[in-house]
């Protein structure tokens, strides 16, 4: 029995994967215990708390103004709220008729996930009502300042991270844009 050697087995792919996962878990655990990640964790928690507080105050102000109603966790817009939002869209549309063009184009681009499809459709409707023109499926343009409308759209917590707004200064196909908006 003295002469018997123990035979070493090679690890199978499942065993290697398990060891790999355990090693990654140890690395993650070490990272989470580091001072830098703990500091970042608390910083993110404070930012989320501030954002929640701002949203809560905004909801309370909208409810006090009669623009929304709340029933438990559900929030719905009232007729007065729809009118107020429509007024902002109308004001933006009136900019088309009343102001001369400054040569800059306002661009709204969005990439909203499918799970928020109803919000995406509402956003398209709002942009159409405000006088925006569709350049591509999720890229809309407008020739006048519309920061107030964009701020309203970006105040929606879900849309905030999916909607981009920019001002285009140099245009290549300017004649097409002028014809589209009946400018100068």
C-alpha positions in Angstrom: 0.0 0.0 0.0 3.0 2.2 0.5 3.6 2.3 -3.2 0.2 3.5 -4.3 0.1 6.9 -5.7 -3.0 9.1 -5.6 -4.2 9.9 -9.0 -5.0 13.6 -9.7 -8.1 14.3 -11.7 -8.4 17.2 -14.1 -11.2 19.6 -13.3 -14.3 19.4 -15.4 -15.8 22.4 -17.0 -18.6 22.7 -14.4 -16.0 22.4 -11.6 -13.9 25.1 -13.2 -17.0 27.4 -13.6 -17.9 26.9 -9.9 -14.3 27.8 -8.8 -14.4 30.8 -11.2 -17.7 32.1 -9.7 -16.4 31.7 -6.2 -13.3 33.6 -7.1 -15.4 36.4 -8.6 -17.5 36.5 -5.5 -14.4 36.9 -3.3 -13.2 39.8 -5.5 -16.6 41.4 -5.4 -16.8 41.0 -1.6 -13.3 42.6 -1.2 -14.3 45.5 -3.5 -17.5 46.1 -1.5 -15.5 46.3 1.7 -13.1 48.9 0.3 -13.4 52.5 1.5 -13.9 53.9 -2.0 -16.8 51.7 -2.9 -18.5 52.4 0.5 -18.1 56.1 0.0 -19.6 55.8 -3.5 -22.4 53.7 -2.2 -23.4 56.3 0.4 -23.1 59.1 -2.2 -25.5 57.3 -4.5 -27.9 56.6 -1.7 -27.9 60.4 -0.8 -28.5 61.3 -4.5 -31.4 58.8 -4.7 -32.9 60.2 -1.5 -32.6 63.8 -2.8 -34.3 62.8 -6.1 -37.1 60.9 -4.2 -37.6 64.0 -2.1 -37.8 66.3 -5.1 -40.3 64.0 -6.8 -42.4 63.8 -3.7 -42.5 67.6 -3.4 -43.3 67.9 -7.1 -46.1 65.4 -6.8 -47.5 67.3 -3.8 -47.4 70.6 -5.6 -49.1 69.1 -8.7 -51.8 67.5 -6.4 -52.3 70.8 -4.6 -52.7 72.6 -7.9 -55.3 70.1 -9.0 -53.2 68.9 -11.9 -53.0 65.2 -10.7 -54.8 62.9 -8.4 -53.3 60.2 -6.2 -54.9 57.0 -5.1 -52.4 55.0 -3.1 -49.5 54.3 -5.4 -51.4 55.3 -8.5 -51.1 58.8 -10.0 -53.3 60.1 -12.8 -53.5 63.4 -14.6 -56.7 65.4 -14.2 -58.4 67.4 -17.0 -56.9 70.5 -15.5 -53.4 68.8 -15.8 -54.0 67.9 -19.4 -55.0 71.5 -20.2 -51.9 72.8 -18.5 -49.6 70.4 -20.4 -51.5 71.2 -23.6 -50.9 74.9 -23.0 -47.1 74.3 -22.8 -47.3 72.3 -26.1 -49.4 75.1 -27.7 -47.0 77.8 -26.5 -44.1 75.9 -28.1 -46.1 75.5 -31.4 -46.9 79.2 -31.4 -43.1 79.8 -31.4 -43.2 78.4 -34.9 -45.6 81.1 -36.1 -44.4 84.1 -34.1 -40.6 84.1 -34.1 -37.9 84.4 -36.7 -35.5 81.5 -37.0 -32.1 81.9 -35.4 -30.5 79.3 -37.7 -30.3 76.7 -35.0 -32.2 73.5 -34.8 -33.4 71.9 -31.6 -33.1 68.1 -31.6 -34.8 65.7 -29.3 -33.6 62.1 -29.5 -34.9 59.2 -27.4 -34.3 55.5 -27.1 -37.1 54.3 -24.7 -37.2 50.6 -23.9 -40.2 48.5 -25.0 -41.5 48.1 -21.5 -42.2 51.9 -21.6 -43.9 51.8 -25.0 -47.0 53.7 -23.8 -44.8 56.5 -22.5 -42.8 56.5 -25.8 -46.1 56.9 -27.8 -47.3 59.7 -25.5 -43.9 61.5 -26.0 -44.3 61.2 -29.8 -47.8 62.7 -29.5 -46.6 65.5 -27.4 -43.8 66.4 -29.8 -46.2 66.3 -32.8 -48.7 68.6 -30.9 -45.9 71.0 -30.1 -44.9 71.3 -33.8 -41.8 69.0 -33.9 -41.1 67.2 -37.1 -39.8 63.7 -37.3 -36.4 63.4 -38.8 -36.1 59.7 -38.0 -38.2 57.3 -35.9 -36.8 58.6 -32.5 -35.2 61.9 -33.6 -37.4 65.0 -33.7 -36.4 68.5 -34.7 -37.8 72.0 -33.9 -36.4 75.4 -35.1 -37.1 77.5 -32.0 -36.2 77.4 -28.3 -38.3 74.9 -26.5 -36.4 74.4 -23.3 -39.5 74.7 -21.2 -41.2 71.8 -23.0 -38.1 69.6 -22.8 -37.7 70.4 -19.1 -41.3 69.2 -18.6 -40.6 66.0 -20.5 -37.3 65.4 -18.7 -38.9 65.9 -15.3 -40.7 62.6 -15.9 -38.5 60.2 -13.9 -38.7 57.3 -16.3 -38.0 59.4 -19.4 -35.2 61.4 -17.9 -32.5 58.9 -18.8 -33.8 58.0 -22.2 -34.4 61.5 -23.7 -31.6 63.7 -25.1 -31.9 67.3 -26.1 -29.4 69.3 -28.1 -29.0 72.3 -30.3 -27.6 71.8 -33.8 -25.7 74.9 -35.0 -24.4 73.8 -38.4 -26.8 72.3 -40.9 -26.0 70.6 -44.2 -29.4 70.3 -45.8 -30.8 73.6 -44.6 -33.1 74.1 -47.5 -35.0 71.0 -46.6 -35.4 72.1 -43.0 -36.6 75.6 -44.1 -39.2 74.0 -46.4 -40.3 71.6 -43.7 -41.0 74.4 -41.2 -41.9 77.2 -43.7 -39.0 79.4 -42.5 -37.8 82.6 -44.2 
